[in-house]
Amino acid sequence: MFGEGRKAKLLGKRFSAEADEITFDLSPAYPGFKDGTIVRTFRYDRANGAVTITDAIRCDAPTTMEFPILTDGKIEPGDGKGEWKIRVGGKTLAARVAIEGAQEWTSRIERIERTVANHPAFRLAVAIDGKAQSVKAITTYLRASRP
């Protein structure tokens, strides 16, 4: 179901010479998620050229959570846990995921065949087992230092 009641709610915004930040409550967009909150913050750090997306999720009961990255580029493992390289158009973007509030998490890369485009898309899923109740997934994107 779509409509006015399913829109994200703007919680705040800050703009400065150093960084821009916008925060939304996404809870209304997920009607099946009734017993908790989903807050997403987008932050652009001008000094480092980095974009960080923080998803803060709180649930009344333990649940399984997944945080995806979708791209037309190829996703490859990076140098450490929570680090990947996204290659597209001869450029490389580094993606770093940090999880707060969960001891263990896993990741998997899936190839998605598309009927409209002439090349596949890729999905990186960071998954947290069903024991999580309050989690922050912090995903930072920045230009890779080497290809």
N, C-alpha and C positions, 0 to 999 in steps of 0.2 A: 504494500500500500504506500502510495506517495501522497504528498500534500503538505500543507502548511505545518501540521503537527510533527512532521518527520525531519524538519530542517535543523541543522546544527545551530547552536546558539553562541553568538559571540560573547566571550567572557571578558576579553581585554585586549588592548593593543598598545604597543610602545614603539616609538620610532626615534632613533637618535643617530648621530654621526657614526657611532660604532656598530650598532646593530638594530635590526627591526625584529619585533616579536608580536605574534598574533596567537591568541588562545581561544579554542572553541570547546563547548560541551557537545560531544557527538552522541550522547546517550539517546536523544530523540530519533536519531537516524537508524537505530538498531532496536526495533520493537520487540525482538525476542530476548533482549538483554534488559530485564525489568528490575533486577535486584542489585543495582550498582551504578557506577558512573564511568564514563569514558571521556577523558579530557585530552585533547591533542593541542600541542604547542608547536608552531613553526617559528624557527629563529634563523635569521640570516646574519652571520658575523662578517662584517665587511673586511676587517683586518686580516682574517684567515681565509676569506673566500669560501666559507663553509656554510652549509645549510643543515640544521639539526631539526629533526622531528621527534618530539617526545610524546609518547602515548602513556598516560597514567590511567590505569584501570583498577577499580575497586569493586569487589563482588561480596555479597553476603555469604555465599557458599563457595567452597573451592571449585575451580573450573579449569578446563584446558583453554589455552590461549595461543593464538598464532599471529605473528606479525609479518606480513608479506612485503616483498619488494618486487614489483613488476617492471620489466624493461624489454625493449627491442634488442638491447645489446646482449652480449654474451657475459654470463656471470662465472667468475672463477674464484677459487679460494685465494685468500690473501696470505700474509705472513703469519698470522696468529688466529686464535679462536675469536670469532666475532668480526673477522676482517675479510672483505671480498673486493675483487676488482670487477668493474663493469666496463666492458670494452664495446664501443660503438663508433662507427665512422672514423676510425683511426685515432680516437681519443680514449683515455682511460680515466675513469672516475673511481675513487676509493669509497667504499661504504663500510662503516664501522658500527656494529650493534653492541650495545651494553645493556644488560638486563639487571634491574634492581628488584629485589623482593622474591626471587626464585633461585634456589640452589642450582638446579640443573635445567639445561635446555639443550635442544638439538636443532639442527638445521638440515634442509635438503633443497636441492636445486631441481626444478622441474622444467622440462621443455614443453611448451604449449604450441601445438599445431593450430594454425589459424586458416580459415577458409577464405578470408577476404584478402589478407596481406600475402605477399609471396615469400615471406620468411617467417620462421617461428619467433615467438616471444619466450621469455624466460621468467620464472617465478622463483624467488628465494623465499623460503618460509622458515622463520625462526619460531619454534614451537616450545611451549612450556606445558609440562604435564598437568594433570587434573588437580594438583594440590595447591595451586596459586589462588590467592584472594586479593592481594594488593601488589601490583606489579607496575614497574616503569620500564618501557622499552625505549631506549635512546638511540636513534639512528642518525649518524652524521655522514654527510656526503661532502667530499672535497676532492679537488684535482689530485690525481695520483702523482707522486714525486718522480716515479719512473714508469715507463710503459709496461 
